[in-house]
């Protein structure tokens, strides 16, 4: 398999859950409105003419925020890490290392998630590869002056491995999640822990004998941590939701509902999770119905005893329509935001920003600004104790590549609320 294909597979695992696990209804239709959006587009740099994408954002204050992703050289096989800092007045590119160094063969460096403990203690994780080698987890640390690569534990090398999500409880208590290979070629969950000195791999369950992947992690406390993702059903090659819980001693699988049954190529996928309290955790993603050929938003809620599906709106539910949520954040238990994108016949097959809001009773679609011909929102973050919300992704003046769903020559996109 060439490295470009491998890269595309990883990105679609995070975004469409088709890749490393061989991945390929519910909801309420809600039309878009012409109301004024509470979000405004912030100017953000795009250093590479070949493309720039932001995957995640985190903030310590209104004048100290970070957004991470990747920038392309000639194609996805020559990508470089991308880190940007907000100082309260503008976003600025900050140099970041690329262990997957450029070479005559394929190489790449991607950042998928970011978490901040203090102005001099910020983590970003993803994956890298060099010269046709396989994917390896990547962890970068900001010490207040520069970004540096921090060594992660060696894993099996017969397949690819990556980190997709991160949560930081303290300078000596950080968790990162993703996937790793097993000796028989199966894909297993990967959970790593930073103790202030080194990263180590934690034992984590795998409900599927063939494919398991974690996309995101959140925490209420050191003894109440959640990670979500998906696993494959070997018999039907379908995808099932996956949630793991850590009680301070052991990670355990917690049953989650799947709106779509175990049918060939049907997908139930969780991409992001946000904890508000021990009995209030929300996960978002999508369901992809292979027979109906449509993708709908998926929102699930933990009430302290069980996970249930929460009704969530879609911009369209016709055959060929696509709705997906890639990130979720909370101002409070009755004030949540989820971000992603949608595509319908009305958008001409182009991706368009999608923001949904929970008011304590109902999820609804709220207006969000657009830029260019196509856009995608990949991550969203609320500054604790405020109503400041950032959402990041990319936009393209040329639209999407219909073969792979990627934005063509994208530029960074940052939405911010409140206005003013």
C-alpha positions as CSV (number, residue, x, y, z in Angstrom):
1,X,0.0,0.0,0.0
2,X,1.4,3.4,-0.9
3,X,1.8,6.0,1.8
4,X,-0.7,8.5,0.3
5,X,-3.4,5.8,0.5
6,X,-2.4,5.1,4.1
7,X,-2.6,8.8,5.0
8,X,-6.0,9.1,3.4
9,X,-7.1,6.1,5.3
10,X,-6.1,7.6,8.6
11,X,-7.7,10.9,7.9
12,X,-10.9,9.2,6.9
13,X,-10.8,7.1,10.1
14,X,-11.0,10.3,12.0
15,X,-13.5,12.0,9.7
16,X,-15.5,9.2,8.0
17,X,-14.3,6.1,9.9
18,X,-13.7,4.1,6.8
19,X,-10.0,3.4,7.0
20,X,-7.7,1.4,9.3
21,X,-10.7,-0.7,10.4
22,X,-12.2,-1.2,7.0
23,X,-15.0,1.2,7.9
24,X,-17.5,2.7,5.7
25,X,-31.6,6.5,11.4
26,X,-32.0,8.8,13.6
27,X,-32.3,12.6,13.4
28,X,-34.7,15.4,12.8
29,X,-34.6,17.4,9.6
30,X,-34.0,21.1,10.3
31,X,-33.7,23.7,7.6
32,X,-31.0,26.3,7.7
33,X,-32.0,29.8,8.7
34,X,-31.1,33.3,7.6
35,X,-30.6,34.5,11.1
36,X,-27.5,36.2,12.1
37,X,-24.8,33.9,13.5
38,X,-23.4,34.3,16.9
39,X,-20.1,33.2,15.3
40,X,-17.7,35.4,13.3
41,X,-14.7,34.3,11.2
42,X,-11.4,35.3,12.6
43,X,-8.5,36.0,10.2
44,X,-6.0,33.1,10.4
45,X,-2.8,32.5,8.4
46,X,-2.4,29.8,5.8
47,X,1.3,29.3,5.2
48,X,1.3,26.8,2.5
49,X,-0.2,27.3,-1.0
50,X,-0.7,23.6,-1.4
51,X,-3.2,23.4,1.5
52,X,-3.7,24.0,5.3
53,X,-6.1,22.4,7.7
54,X,-6.8,22.8,11.4
55,X,-8.1,19.8,13.4
56,X,-8.3,21.0,17.0
57,X,-8.3,24.1,19.2
58,X,-7.8,24.7,22.9
59,X,-7.5,27.9,25.0
60,X,-6.2,29.0,28.5
61,X,-7.6,32.5,28.3
62,X,-9.0,35.0,25.8
63,X,-5.4,35.9,24.9
64,X,-3.8,32.5,24.9
65,X,-5.3,29.8,22.5
66,X,-3.7,27.2,20.3
67,X,-5.0,25.6,17.0
68,X,-3.2,22.6,15.4
69,X,-3.4,20.6,12.2
70,X,-1.2,20.2,9.1
71,X,0.0,21.9,6.0
72,X,0.7,20.2,2.7
73,X,3.7,20.5,0.5
74,X,3.0,18.7,-2.8
75,X,0.4,16.2,-1.5
76,X,-0.6,14.5,1.7
77,X,2.6,12.5,1.6
78,X,4.7,15.7,2.1
79,X,2.8,17.2,5.0
80,X,4.1,19.3,7.9
81,X,2.7,20.0,11.3
82,X,0.8,23.3,11.7
83,X,0.5,25.1,15.0
84,X,-1.0,28.6,15.4
85,X,-1.3,30.8,18.5
86,X,-3.9,33.4,19.4
87,X,-2.6,36.3,21.5
88,X,-5.9,38.1,21.9
89,X,-5.7,40.1,18.7
90,X,-4.4,37.8,16.0
91,X,-3.5,34.3,15.0
92,X,0.2,33.7,14.3
93,X,2.1,30.7,12.9
94,X,4.5,29.1,15.5
95,X,7.2,26.8,14.1
96,X,6.8,23.2,15.0
97,X,9.0,20.1,14.5
98,X,8.4,17.4,11.9
99,X,10.0,14.0,12.8
100,X,8.7,12.6,9.6
101,X,11.4,14.4,7.7
102,X,11.2,15.1,4.0
103,X,12.9,12.5,1.9
104,X,12.8,11.1,-1.6
105,X,10.1,8.6,-0.5
106,X,6.9,9.4,1.3
107,X,6.8,11.3,4.5
108,X,4.2,13.1,6.6
109,X,3.4,14.9,9.9
110,X,-0.2,15.5,11.2
111,X,-1.5,16.9,14.4
112,X,-5.0,15.8,15.4
113,X,-5.6,17.2,18.9
114,X,-4.3,19.8,21.4
115,X,-4.6,20.3,25.2
116,X,-3.3,23.0,27.4
117,X,-2.3,22.9,31.1
118,X,-0.5,26.3,31.4
119,X,1.0,28.9,29.1
120,X,4.3,26.9,29.2
121,X,2.7,23.5,29.2
122,X,0.7,22.6,26.1
123,X,0.5,19.2,24.3
124,X,-0.4,18.3,20.7
125,X,-0.7,14.8,19.3
126,X,-1.1,13.1,16.0
127,X,1.1,10.8,13.9
128,X,4.1,10.9,11.5
129,X,5.9,8.7,9.0
130,X,9.2,8.9,7.1
131,X,10.5,7.6,3.8
132,X,7.8,4.9,3.2
133,X,7.9,3.8,6.9
134,X,4.6,3.1,8.7
135,X,2.6,5.6,10.8
136,X,3.9,6.2,14.3
137,X,2.3,8.2,17.2
138,X,3.5,11.8,17.5
139,X,3.5,14.0,20.7
140,X,4.7,17.6,20.7
141,X,5.1,19.7,23.8
142,X,5.2,23.5,24.2
143,X,7.4,24.8,27.1
144,X,6.5,28.4,26.6
145,X,9.4,29.0,24.2
146,X,9.3,26.3,21.5
147,X,7.6,23.1,20.4
148,X,9.6,19.9,20.8
149,X,9.0,16.2,20.0
150,X,8.5,14.0,23.1
151,X,9.3,10.4,22.8
152,X,6.4,7.9,22.9
153,X,6.6,4.2,23.7
154,X,7.7,1.8,20.8
155,X,4.8,-0.2,19.4
156,X,4.5,-3.1,16.9
157,X,5.7,-2.1,13.5
158,X,3.6,-4.4,11.3
159,X,0.9,-1.8,10.9
160,X,0.1,1.9,11.5
161,X,-0.5,3.6,14.8
162,X,-1.6,7.1,15.7
163,X,-2.9,9.4,18.5
164,X,-6.3,11.1,17.8
165,X,-7.3,12.8,21.1
166,X,-5.8,14.2,24.3
167,X,-6.9,15.5,27.7
168,X,-4.6,17.2,30.2
169,X,-5.7,17.2,33.9
170,X,-2.3,18.4,35.3
171,X,1.3,18.7,34.2
172,X,1.9,15.2,35.4
173,X,-1.4,13.7,34.3
174,X,-2.2,13.7,30.6
175,X,-4.0,11.0,28.5
176,X,-3.8,10.5,24.8
177,X,-5.9,8.0,22.8
178,X,-5.8,6.5,19.3
179,X,-5.1,3.1,17.8
180,X,-2.2,0.6,17.5
181,X,-1.4,-2.7,15.7
182,X,-1.5,-6.1,17.2
183,X,0.9,-9.0,16.4
184,X,-1.8,-10.6,14.2
185,X,-2.5,-7.5,12.2
186,X,-5.7,-6.4,14.0
187,X,-6.2,-2.8,15.1
188,X,-6.3,-2.2,18.8
189,X,-7.2,0.7,21.0
190,X,-4.2,2.8,22.2
191,X,-4.2,4.8,25.4
192,X,-1.0,6.5,26.6
193,X,-0.4,8.3,29.9
194,X,2.1,11.1,30.7
195,X,3.2,11.1,34.3
196,X,5.4,14.2,34.1
197,X,8.4,12.3,33.1
198,X,7.5,9.8,30.3
199,X,4.7,8.5,28.2
200,X,3.6,4.9,28.9
201,X,1.0,2.6,27.3
202,X,-2.0,1.6,29.4
203,X,-3.9,-1.6,29.1
204,X,-7.2,-1.0,27.3
205,X,-10.0,-3.2,26.2
206,X,-10.9,-4.2,22.7
207,X,-14.4,-5.6,22.1
208,X,-13.6,-6.5,18.4
209,X,-11.0,-9.1,17.5
210,X,-10.2,-7.2,14.3
211,X,-10.7,-3.5,14.6
212,X,-10.9,-0.9,17.4
213,X,-10.2,2.8,17.4
214,X,-10.4,5.7,19.8
215,X,-11.0,9.2,18.5
216,X,-11.3,11.4,21.5
217,X,-11.0,11.6,25.3
218,X,-12.4,13.8,28.1
219,X,-12.3,13.9,31.9
220,X,-14.3,15.0,34.9
221,X,-11.5,14.0,37.3
222,X,-8.5,11.6,37.5
223,X,-10.9,8.9,38.4
224,X,-13.6,9.7,35.9
225,X,-12.3,9.7,32.3
226,X,-14.1,8.7,29.0
227,X,-12.7,7.8,25.6
228,X,-14.9,7.2,22.6
229,X,-14.5,5.8,19.1
230,X,-15.7,2.7,17.2
231,X,-15.1,-1.0,16.6
232,X,-15.8,-3.4,13.7
233,X,-18.1,-6.3,13.7
234,X,-16.1,-9.0,11.9
235,X,-19.1,-11.0,10.6
236,X,-20.9,-8.0,8.9
237,X,-18.0,-5.6,8.4
238,X,-20.2,-3.0,10.1
239,X,-19.0,-0.3,12.5
240,X,-20.2,0.0,16.1
241,X,-19.9,2.8,18.6
242,X,-17.3,2.3,21.4
243,X,-16.9,4.0,24.8
244,X,-14.3,3.2,27.4
245,X,-14.3,4.5,31.0
246,X,-11.4,4.9,33.4
247,X,-12.1,4.8,37.2
248,X,-8.6,5.6,38.3
249,X,-7.4,2.0,38.1
250,X,-8.8,0.2,35.0
251,X,-10.2,1.1,31.6
252,X,-13.5,-0.8,30.9
253,X,-15.9,-1.0,28.0
254,X,-19.3,0.6,28.6
255,X,-22.2,-0.4,26.3
256,X,-23.3,2.2,23.8
257,X,-26.3,2.2,21.5
258,X,-26.0,1.8,17.7
259,X,-28.9,3.3,15.7
260,X,-28.0,1.2,12.7
261,X,-28.1,-2.6,13.0
262,X,-25.1,-4.8,12.3
263,X,-25.5,-4.8,8.5
264,X,-22.9,-4.9,5.8
265,X,-20.9,-1.6,5.8
266,X,-23.3,0.3,8.1
267,X,-21.4,2.7,10.4
268,X,-22.1,4.0,13.9
269,X,-19.2,6.3,14.7
270,X,-18.3,8.5,17.7
271,X,-15.6,11.2,16.9
272,X,-15.7,13.5,19.9
273,X,-16.7,13.6,23.6
274,X,-17.3,16.2,26.3
275,X,-17.8,15.6,30.0
276,X,-19.6,18.1,32.2
277,X,-20.1,16.0,35.3
278,X,-20.1,12.4,36.4
279,X,-23.7,12.0,35.1
280,X,-23.5,14.3,32.1
281,X,-21.3,13.3,29.2
282,X,-22.0,13.9,25.5
283,X,-20.4,12.2,22.5
284,X,-21.0,13.1,18.8
285,X,-20.3,11.6,15.4
286,X,-22.4,10.2,12.6
287,X,-24.2,7.2,11.3
288,X,-23.7,6.1,7.7
289,X,-26.5,3.9,6.2
290,X,-25.0,1.9,3.3
291,X,-28.4,0.9,2.0
292,X,-30.0,4.3,2.1
293,X,-26.7,5.9,1.1
294,X,-26.9,8.8,3.5
295,X,-25.0,10.0,6.5
296,X,-26.7,11.6,9.6
297,X,-25.6,13.2,12.8
298,X,-25.2,11.0,15.9
299,X,-25.3,12.4,19.5
300,X,-25.2,10.1,22.5
301,X,-25.6,11.1,26.2
302,X,-24.4,9.5,29.5
303,X,-26.7,10.1,32.4
304,X,-24.6,8.4,35.1
305,X,-26.1,4.9,34.4
306,X,-26.3,4.4,30.7
307,X,-25.7,5.8,27.2
308,X,-28.7,6.8,25.1
309,X,-29.1,8.3,21.7
310,X,-30.2,12.0,21.7
311,X,-32.3,13.2,18.8
312,X,-30.1,15.4,16.6
313,X,-31.0,17.6,13.6
314,X,-29.8,17.2,10.0
315,X,-29.7,19.6,7.1
316,X,-30.9,16.9,4.8
317,X,-31.9,13.2,5.1
318,X,-32.4,12.4,1.4
319,X,-30.4,9.8,-0.4
320,X,-26.8,11.1,-0.9
321,X,-27.1,13.7,1.9
322,X,-24.2,13.9,4.4
323,X,-24.3,15.3,7.9
324,X,-21.4,14.8,10.4
325,X,-20.3,16.1,13.8
326,X,-16.6,16.1,14.5
327,X,-16.4,18.0,17.7
328,X,-18.4,18.9,20.9
329,X,-17.8,21.3,23.7
330,X,-19.7,22.6,26.7
331,X,-20.3,26.0,28.3
332,X,-22.5,24.2,30.8
333,X,-24.7,21.1,31.0
334,X,-27.5,23.0,29.4
335,X,-25.3,24.9,26.9
336,X,-23.4,22.7,24.4
337,X,-22.1,23.2,20.9
338,X,-21.2,20.6,18.3
339,X,-19.5,21.3,15.0
340,X,-19.0,19.5,11.7
341,X,-20.3,19.9,8.2
342,X,-23.1,18.9,5.9
343,X,-23.6,18.3,2.1
344,X,-27.0,18.3,0.3
345,X,-28.2,18.8,-3.2
346,X,-28.8,22.4,-2.2
347,X,-25.1,22.9,-1.6
348,X,-24.2,21.5,-5.0
349,X,-22.4,18.6,-3.4
350,X,-20.0,20.9,-1.5
351,X,-19.4,20.7,2.2
352,X,-20.8,23.5,4.4
353,X,-20.2,24.4,8.0
354,X,-22.6,22.8,10.5
355,X,-23.0,24.0,14.1
356,X,-25.6,22.6,16.5
357,X,-26.6,23.9,19.9
358,X,-28.1,22.2,23.0
359,X,-30.2,24.4,25.3
360,X,-30.8,21.8,28.0
361,X,-33.7,20.2,26.2
362,X,-33.2,20.1,22.4
363,X,-30.4,20.1,19.9
364,X,-31.0,22.6,17.1
365,X,-29.0,23.8,14.1
366,X,-27.8,27.4,14.5
367,X,-26.5,29.7,11.7
368,X,-22.7,29.5,11.1
369,X,-20.6,31.6,8.7
370,X,-19.2,30.2,5.6
371,X,-16.2,31.0,3.5
372,X,-15.2,29.9,0.0
373,X,-17.0,27.2,-2.0
374,X,-16.6,24.5,0.6
375,X,-15.8,24.3,4.3
376,X,-15.3,21.7,7.1
377,X,-15.3,22.2,10.9
378,X,-13.1,19.6,12.7
379,X,-12.8,20.8,16.3
380,X,-14.6,23.0,18.8
381,X,-13.6,24.3,22.3
382,X,-15.1,26.5,25.0
383,X,-12.9,28.5,27.3
384,X,-14.0,27.4,30.8
385,X,-16.0,29.9,32.8
386,X,-16.8,31.9,29.7
387,X,-19.0,31.9,26.6
388,X,-16.0,32.1,24.3
389,X,-16.2,29.3,21.8
390,X,-13.8,28.6,19.0
391,X,-14.3,26.2,16.1
392,X,-11.6,25.3,13.6
393,X,-11.2,23.6,10.2
394,X,-10.6,24.6,6.7
395,X,-12.2,26.1,3.6
396,X,-11.6,25.9,-0.1
397,X,-12.3,28.3,-3.0
398,X,-12.2,25.3,-5.3
399,X,-14.5,23.0,-3.3
400,X,-14.0,19.4,-2.4
401,X,-12.3,16.6,-4.4
402,X,-15.3,14.3,-5.0
403,X,-13.1,11.2,-5.1
404,X,-11.8,11.5,-1.5
405,X,-13.9,14.2,0.1
406,X,-10.8,16.4,0.9
407,X,-10.9,20.2,0.5
408,X,-8.9,21.2,-2.5
409,X,-6.0,23.5,-1.6
410,X,-7.6,24.4,1.7
411,X,-6.9,27.4,3.9
412,X,-7.4,27.6,7.6
413,X,-10.8,28.5,9.0
414,X,-11.5,29.8,12.6
415,X,-14.9,30.7,13.9
416,X,-15.3,32.5,17.2
417,X,-18.2,33.4,19.5
418,X,-19.3,35.7,21.0
419,X,-18.9,38.5,18.5
420,X,-17.3,41.6,19.9
